[in-house]
Amino acid sequence: MRPCGRDAQGPDRRGETSAGTVQQPGARIHAHAARLNPGGRTPEAATRRRDGGDTVTGSTIGAAPLLQVSDVNVVYRGAGWRRPTFHALHDVSLDIRAGETLGLVGESGSGKTTLGRAVLGLADVSSGSVSFDGDDITRATRRTRRALSRDIQVVFQDPYSSLNPAMTVASILAEPITAHGATRQEAAARIAELLDQIGLEPDAGRRYPREFSGGQRQRIAIARALALRPRLIVCDEPVSALDLSTQARILDLLIDIQVTTGVAYLFISHDLSVVRYISHRVAVMLDGQILESGDGDKVTSTPEHPYTQRLLLASPIPDPARQAQRRHDYANLA
Ligand SMILES: Nc1ncnc2c1ncn2[C@@H]1O[C@H](COP(=O)(O)OP(=O)(O)OP(=O)(O)O)[C@@H](O)[C@H]1O
């Protein structure tokens, strides 16, 4: 894991300093970090995330699916004489409603990124369909694709390589806005809104990515994804490269943004505790297949599939008594 913030200067409004340390002391940040542990989530987090049933505080999860992935297969074809193939996704189906977070968890190589790419229209889908608000992404015309490029955005894992180091933050944020027809004045107003939304000072726009810590850079990447007011963001391991307390603040930022904008997330991670913290529903993936899916708390605390049970057993719990209890519960697993 890459340490963050070796080369940046100055804190942002949320206390992430350039050195990757937490400027505001304490309790709140430690509470955030503790909440990342399975079983350690506080009632406050649950209340903040969900206000009973399907209602997120301040915004409501839609009734109908916004994104519908149905029986999707992706087969990678190699180059060369024999053209070896690799079947990366097998009949994958899932859906996400407006304002909802679906966590997609699985080990490295299980096909999470391939599924994210299929949702973004970047993977060649061999069969099946990916529908967004009724439009099949796999068969979209250029015009529909352009419209979809507003609606579906992405945040990648590595905030160090996903931002152009030669551009100021303002130029990075302006790019998608002006590409979709906004005037410079409109873009400037939107950039000010975005910087405020992610908790950076207005003058951050004049600076370069290298001047920010890892957490701050990921905030900038999130602002870029938000620039066109998307309805769905594919978050592909967005906190994996960050230290624990920064992870917690980025997850809270994503939750706050969801509450205020109603955006939906496909949240990809190999870390069950992270997925458990942020997701309303969770899907577990292995070898290109969804093994089980359902309510986030249920899947991550009392999973049905032996693979998810093993994943849960392997995820860290700070309390030895709870860990012992869990080991006891799953002692008879194959
Ligand atoms: N362009 C490609 N050509 C051939 N095989 C590929 C290609 N891209 C991915 N794969 C293979 O498809 C499988 C799924 O990869 P994918 O990146 O989707 O998994 P992942 O769960 O996101 O893993 P990670 O967390 O390591 O990124 C892997 O075995 C990978 O080697």
The ligand as an SDF file (V2000), in Angstrom:
LIG
                    3D

 31 33  0  0  0  0  0  0  0  0999 V2000
   -7.5700   -7.6460  -20.8680 N   0  0  0  0  0  0  0  0  0  0  0  0
   -7.5390   -8.8740  -20.3140 C   0  0  0  0  0  0  0  0  0  0  0  0
   -7.1940   -9.9640  -21.0200 N   0  0  0  0  0  0  0  0  0  0  0  0
   -7.1950  -11.1940  -20.4760 C   0  0  0  0  0  0  0  0  0  0  0  0
   -7.5440  -11.4460  -19.1810 N   0  0  0  0  0  0  0  0  0  0  0  0
   -7.8880  -10.4040  -18.4220 C   0  0  0  0  0  0  0  0  0  0  0  0
   -7.9200   -9.0640  -18.9350 C   0  0  0  0  0  0  0  0  0  0  0  0
   -8.3080   -8.2300  -17.9340 N   0  0  0  0  0  0  0  0  0  0  0  0
   -8.5180   -9.0220  -16.8560 C   0  0  0  0  0  0  0  0  0  0  0  0
   -8.2660  -10.3080  -17.1520 N   0  0  0  0  0  0  0  0  0  0  0  0
   -8.4020  -11.4530  -16.2350 C   0  0  0  0  0  0  0  0  0  0  0  0
   -9.7620  -11.5080  -15.8160 O   0  0  0  0  0  0  0  0  0  0  0  0
   -9.8290  -11.8910  -14.4490 C   0  0  0  0  0  0  0  0  0  0  0  0
  -10.6210  -10.8750  -13.6830 C   0  0  0  0  0  0  0  0  0  0  0  0
   -9.8520   -9.6650  -13.6330 O   0  0  0  0  0  0  0  0  0  0  0  0
  -10.4060   -8.3800  -12.8750 P   0  0  0  0  0  0  0  0  0  0  0  0
   -9.3710   -7.3130  -12.9830 O   0  0  0  0  0  0  0  0  0  0  0  0
  -11.7550   -8.0710  -13.3470 O   0  0  0  0  0  0  0  0  0  0  0  0
  -10.4860   -8.9160  -11.3620 O   0  0  0  0  0  0  0  0  0  0  0  0
  -10.5680   -8.1140  -10.0100 P   0  0  0  0  0  0  0  0  0  0  0  0
  -11.4640   -8.8830   -9.1200 O   0  0  0  0  0  0  0  0  0  0  0  0
  -10.9320   -6.7040  -10.2740 O   0  0  0  0  0  0  0  0  0  0  0  0
   -9.0910   -8.2120   -9.4710 O   0  0  0  0  0  0  0  0  0  0  0  0
   -8.1720   -7.0590   -8.8270 P   0  0  0  0  0  0  0  0  0  0  0  0
   -8.8040   -6.7400   -7.5140 O   0  0  0  0  0  0  0  0  0  0  0  0
   -6.8350   -7.7120   -8.7010 O   0  0  0  0  0  0  0  0  0  0  0  0
   -8.1820   -5.9170   -9.7990 O   0  0  0  0  0  0  0  0  0  0  0  0
   -8.3970  -12.0490  -13.9530 C   0  0  0  0  0  0  0  0  0  0  0  0
   -8.0300  -13.4110  -13.9840 O   0  0  0  0  0  0  0  0  0  0  0  0
   -7.5860  -11.2730  -14.9690 C   0  0  0  0  0  0  0  0  0  0  0  0
   -6.2920  -11.8200  -15.1160 O   0  0  0  0  0  0  0  0  0  0  0  0
  1  2  1  0
  2  3  1  0
  2  7  2  0
  3  4  2  0
  4  5  1  0
  5  6  2  0
  6  7  1  0
  6 10  1  0
  7  8  1  0
  8  9  2  0
  9 10  1  0
 10 11  1  0
 11 12  1  0
 11 30  1  0
 12 13  1  0
 13 14  1  0
 13 28  1  0
 14 15  1  0
 15 16  1  0
 16 17  2  0
 16 18  1  0
 16 19  1  0
 19 20  1  0
 20 21  2  0
 20 22  1  0
 20 23  1  0
 23 24  1  0
 24 25  2  0
 24 26  1  0
 24 27  1  0
 28 29  1  0
 28 30  1  0
 30 31  1  0
M  END
$$$$
